[in-house]
Amino acid sequence: MRLKILLLAILFLPLLTQINYAQTQTESPRAQNNAYGIEPEQFYPGSLVLELMEAAEAEIDTAVHEAYAEGYKAAMLQYAPELAALRIRETALKGELEKERLKNKFFWPVSAASFAAGILLHSLFVR
């Protein structure tokens, strides 16, 4: 029994030395004056947190829309010459298409008339 007590005392000896020489915990200083004015140790009501989250969401939404509008404006200015060239090309192609339509406008009546004339001539000469 004495041996067990002695063994137990020897095992607890390092633990006692650790307790005696342990340093006190140092905390890093927290910033009291942060940009948002929030005190980390304080509890806030849920309604205030929801209000702050809605305000942040609204600001994010407006910032995204403004950034999109600025990017759209920059792209329009960058590609304005190409857009003008494409519009000119579009009008030229529309003119060519209209000319082709006028050419093809008389295709069906002429083909129907030539078909009828062919049948008439065939019936006259083939008898």
Backbone bond lengths (Angstrom), bond angles and torsions (degrees), N, CA, C in turn:
res aa  C-N    CA-C-N  psi(-1)  N-CA   C-N-CA  omega(-1)  CA-C   N-CA-C  phi
1 M - - - 1.430 - - 1.516 111.37 -
2 R 1.312 116.04 -38.51 1.465 119.78 178.34 1.523 110.46 -63.55
3 L 1.284 115.56 -35.66 1.456 119.64 -178.89 1.533 110.59 -65.83
4 K 1.314 116.51 -38.59 1.469 120.14 178.24 1.524 111.18 -65.83
5 I 1.309 117.56 -40.80 1.472 121.06 179.70 1.515 109.43 -66.59
6 L 1.329 116.54 -42.33 1.461 120.49 178.74 1.532 110.50 -63.64
7 L 1.306 117.07 -42.50 1.463 121.15 177.89 1.521 111.26 -63.92
8 L 1.322 116.65 -40.28 1.471 120.99 177.63 1.515 111.24 -65.08
9 A 1.304 118.17 -39.57 1.469 122.37 178.46 1.514 110.38 -65.62
10 I 1.323 116.89 -38.98 1.469 120.48 179.09 1.536 110.11 -66.51
11 L 1.322 115.58 -37.68 1.471 118.21 179.22 1.523 112.64 -69.90
12 F 1.327 117.39 -32.96 1.463 120.43 179.62 1.523 113.05 -81.45
13 L 1.305 118.78 -14.65 1.463 122.17 -178.64 1.532 112.13 -60.71
14 P 1.354 120.61 -46.10 1.473 118.34 176.92 1.527 112.75 -63.52
15 L 1.314 116.28 -32.52 1.458 119.07 178.00 1.514 111.39 -65.71
16 L 1.296 118.12 -40.56 1.460 121.54 177.89 1.522 111.75 -65.38
17 T 1.317 116.58 -38.47 1.468 118.32 178.60 1.525 111.22 -67.13
18 Q 1.321 116.65 -36.08 1.463 119.84 177.91 1.523 110.99 -64.96
19 I 1.326 115.92 -40.14 1.468 119.33 -179.90 1.520 110.75 -66.95
20 N 1.317 118.22 -39.77 1.466 121.41 -177.63 1.517 113.05 -69.64
21 Y 1.314 116.84 -34.88 1.459 119.84 -176.05 1.542 113.68 -100.41
22 A 1.267 118.25 6.64 1.457 120.86 -179.61 1.519 110.16 -69.10
23 Q 1.319 115.58 142.24 1.459 120.60 178.98 1.517 109.80 -90.37
24 T 1.290 114.55 154.75 1.458 118.68 176.29 1.527 108.85 -74.90
25 Q 1.304 114.99 147.04 1.467 120.62 -177.82 1.521 109.14 -74.19
26 T 1.327 115.29 131.98 1.461 119.72 177.55 1.519 108.15 -105.70
27 E 1.298 115.97 133.21 1.457 121.06 178.95 1.516 109.33 -100.78
28 S 1.284 114.75 143.31 1.452 118.59 176.92 1.520 108.52 -73.27
29 P 1.313 117.13 143.03 1.471 118.71 -179.70 1.517 110.45 -67.18
30 R 1.297 116.50 134.09 1.458 121.07 -179.93 1.525 109.48 -91.08
31 A 1.291 114.22 145.05 1.463 119.13 -179.42 1.525 108.94 -75.50
32 Q 1.291 116.73 114.71 1.459 121.09 179.32 1.526 110.92 -79.88
33 N 1.293 115.99 -35.61 1.463 119.96 -177.88 1.529 109.35 -102.56
34 N 1.324 116.40 72.56 1.453 118.58 177.45 1.530 109.87 -83.84
35 A 1.285 115.85 173.44 1.466 120.70 -174.71 1.523 112.60 -66.37
36 Y 1.333 117.22 -25.76 1.455 120.49 -175.81 1.521 113.27 -98.28
37 G 1.306 117.87 -9.60 1.458 120.46 -179.33 1.514 113.02 71.59
38 I 1.320 117.26 28.73 1.457 121.35 -179.13 1.522 108.85 -100.92
39 E 1.301 115.82 131.14 1.460 121.18 175.74 1.524 107.66 -94.18
40 P 1.341 118.14 118.11 1.459 120.45 -173.78 1.532 114.05 -64.30
41 E 1.316 118.57 -28.11 1.450 120.09 -175.79 1.525 113.08 -81.82
42 Q 1.311 117.66 -13.95 1.460 120.63 -173.65 1.523 110.78 -91.38
43 F 1.327 115.39 145.60 1.462 121.17 176.09 1.523 108.95 -91.56
44 Y 1.320 115.93 136.92 1.454 121.21 -179.05 1.522 108.91 -113.69
45 P 1.334 117.35 147.52 1.465 119.27 178.70 1.529 110.87 -69.73
46 G 1.321 114.79 153.66 1.457 120.49 -177.84 1.515 113.12 -62.30
47 S 1.322 117.69 -34.25 1.464 120.26 -179.46 1.528 111.18 -64.98
48 L 1.338 116.65 -37.73 1.459 120.02 178.64 1.527 110.62 -68.43
49 V 1.327 116.58 -39.87 1.465 120.57 178.40 1.530 109.91 -64.02
50 L 1.346 117.33 -42.94 1.465 120.30 178.28 1.523 111.37 -63.46
51 E 1.309 116.40 -40.12 1.465 120.80 179.15 1.528 110.51 -63.31
52 L 1.329 115.90 -42.86 1.465 119.68 178.59 1.530 111.48 -66.23
53 M 1.324 116.27 -38.48 1.463 119.48 179.14 1.532 111.25 -67.15
54 E 1.329 117.42 -39.28 1.468 120.59 177.48 1.520 111.23 -65.57
55 A 1.337 116.67 -39.17 1.461 119.91 178.11 1.526 110.62 -64.91
56 A 1.330 116.22 -42.40 1.470 119.80 178.44 1.520 110.68 -64.61
57 E 1.319 117.30 -39.57 1.467 121.12 179.18 1.528 110.71 -64.58
58 A 1.318 117.12 -40.67 1.466 120.68 178.93 1.526 110.52 -65.19
59 E 1.332 116.99 -41.57 1.463 120.13 178.65 1.520 111.09 -65.17
60 I 1.313 116.77 -39.28 1.466 120.29 178.45 1.521 109.69 -64.28
61 D 1.323 116.95 -41.73 1.461 121.32 -179.18 1.528 111.02 -62.13
62 T 1.323 116.72 -46.79 1.466 119.34 179.08 1.521 111.28 -65.92
63 A 1.324 117.67 -37.07 1.468 119.94 178.80 1.520 111.06 -64.85
64 V 1.317 117.20 -39.77 1.467 120.55 179.20 1.522 110.19 -66.34
65 H 1.322 117.69 -43.03 1.469 120.33 179.22 1.520 111.54 -64.54
66 E 1.320 117.32 -40.87 1.461 119.96 178.60 1.520 111.20 -65.74
67 A 1.320 117.22 -40.62 1.466 120.27 178.93 1.527 110.67 -65.22
68 Y 1.327 116.75 -39.50 1.465 120.64 177.90 1.527 109.93 -63.26
69 A 1.329 116.36 -44.58 1.467 120.04 -179.33 1.524 110.66 -63.33
70 E 1.316 117.60 -40.77 1.463 120.47 179.29 1.528 110.61 -65.69
71 G 1.317 116.85 -40.99 1.464 120.06 177.95 1.512 111.64 -65.67
72 Y 1.336 116.60 -38.41 1.461 121.09 178.86 1.525 110.14 -64.62
73 K 1.336 116.17 -42.92 1.467 119.70 178.77 1.526 110.81 -63.19
74 A 1.329 116.61 -43.13 1.463 120.15 -179.46 1.522 110.69 -63.66
75 A 1.319 116.76 -40.58 1.467 119.80 179.19 1.521 110.67 -67.00
76 M 1.328 117.29 -39.39 1.465 119.92 179.20 1.527 110.56 -63.49
77 L 1.331 117.22 -39.95 1.460 119.60 178.58 1.525 111.07 -69.29
78 Q 1.317 116.32 -35.95 1.457 119.60 -177.90 1.525 111.30 -70.02
79 Y 1.324 116.62 -38.99 1.455 119.67 -174.37 1.530 113.17 -103.30
80 A 1.330 118.72 14.66 1.463 121.90 179.75 1.533 112.28 -61.40
81 P 1.336 120.40 -43.79 1.475 118.55 178.66 1.526 112.79 -63.08
82 E 1.330 116.68 -40.87 1.464 119.18 178.73 1.525 110.81 -65.61
83 L 1.314 116.80 -36.85 1.453 120.93 178.83 1.526 110.68 -64.01
84 A 1.334 116.27 -42.49 1.466 119.40 178.53 1.528 110.91 -63.65
85 A 1.325 116.69 -41.18 1.473 120.16 178.88 1.526 110.50 -64.44
86 L 1.327 116.76 -40.26 1.464 119.82 178.75 1.530 111.71 -66.78
87 R 1.313 117.42 -35.50 1.478 119.71 177.73 1.529 110.60 -66.88
88 I 1.333 116.94 -40.04 1.463 120.25 177.19 1.519 110.10 -63.15
89 R 1.325 115.96 -43.15 1.471 120.11 178.55 1.529 110.77 -64.53
90 E 1.330 116.55 -35.87 1.470 120.55 178.60 1.524 111.33 -63.20
91 T 1.327 117.14 -43.71 1.467 119.58 179.38 1.526 110.64 -65.96
92 A 1.345 116.97 -36.91 1.460 119.39 178.27 1.529 110.64 -65.87
93 L 1.320 116.72 -42.15 1.468 119.88 178.90 1.524 111.84 -66.98
94 K 1.335 116.69 -36.00 1.464 119.21 176.84 1.528 110.81 -64.45
95 G 1.342 116.89 -38.58 1.469 120.49 176.58 1.521 111.66 -63.28
96 E 1.337 116.45 -43.60 1.465 119.87 178.06 1.522 111.37 -64.47
97 L 1.304 116.95 -37.93 1.458 120.98 178.95 1.525 110.95 -65.48
98 E 1.309 116.44 -39.59 1.467 120.21 178.68 1.526 110.56 -65.38
99 K 1.334 117.74 -38.10 1.462 120.96 176.58 1.525 110.89 -63.40
100 E 1.317 116.95 -41.97 1.465 120.96 178.09 1.522 111.25 -64.90
101 R 1.323 116.54 -37.36 1.469 119.84 177.97 1.525 110.79 -65.06
102 L 1.333 116.37 -39.64 1.464 119.08 178.12 1.525 111.19 -65.53
103 K 1.322 116.29 -36.45 1.464 118.84 177.21 1.523 110.56 -65.67
104 N 1.322 116.29 -41.69 1.464 120.65 -177.20 1.530 112.53 -82.62
105 K 1.328 117.07 -7.37 1.452 120.41 -178.21 1.523 111.05 -64.24
106 F 1.319 116.60 -36.23 1.466 121.10 -177.11 1.528 112.29 -93.31
107 F 1.292 119.06 4.94 1.468 121.18 -176.61 1.519 111.80 -66.58
108 W 1.326 118.45 -51.00 1.468 120.69 -175.85 1.531 113.13 -68.51
109 P 1.315 118.99 -44.37 1.478 116.26 176.67 1.526 112.72 -63.65
110 V 1.320 116.79 -39.21 1.468 119.79 -179.86 1.518 109.87 -67.83
111 S 1.315 117.30 -41.17 1.463 118.84 179.63 1.528 111.01 -67.34
112 A 1.318 118.11 -36.77 1.469 120.59 176.92 1.529 110.54 -65.67
113 A 1.340 116.73 -42.22 1.471 120.10 179.19 1.521 110.95 -65.85
114 S 1.316 117.17 -40.71 1.471 119.10 179.59 1.527 110.60 -68.78
115 F 1.330 118.24 -34.13 1.457 121.48 176.35 1.534 110.02 -63.81
116 A 1.344 116.15 -44.93 1.464 120.38 178.90 1.529 110.64 -64.39
117 A 1.324 117.24 -41.22 1.466 120.63 178.99 1.519 110.23 -65.38
118 G 1.306 117.55 -37.79 1.464 121.21 177.86 1.518 111.79 -63.71
119 I 1.334 116.12 -42.73 1.471 119.52 178.44 1.520 110.14 -65.22
120 L 1.340 117.59 -41.40 1.466 122.16 179.55 1.516 110.95 -64.03
121 L 1.315 117.46 -45.70 1.472 120.30 179.28 1.535 110.70 -67.15
122 H 1.263 116.05 -36.25 1.464 119.90 179.04 1.528 110.03 -64.95
123 S 1.328 115.30 -43.15 1.457 118.54 -179.62 1.527 111.42 -68.84
124 L 1.335 119.66 -28.39 1.450 122.64 179.36 1.527 112.27 -75.36
125 F 1.331 116.44 -41.42 1.464 119.23 -172.55 1.521 114.17 -96.07
126 V 1.270 119.49 -16.43 1.452 120.14 -173.97 1.522 111.19 -89.01
127 R 1.216 122.87 -16.56 1.461 124.21 -177.55 1.425 112.50 -51.42
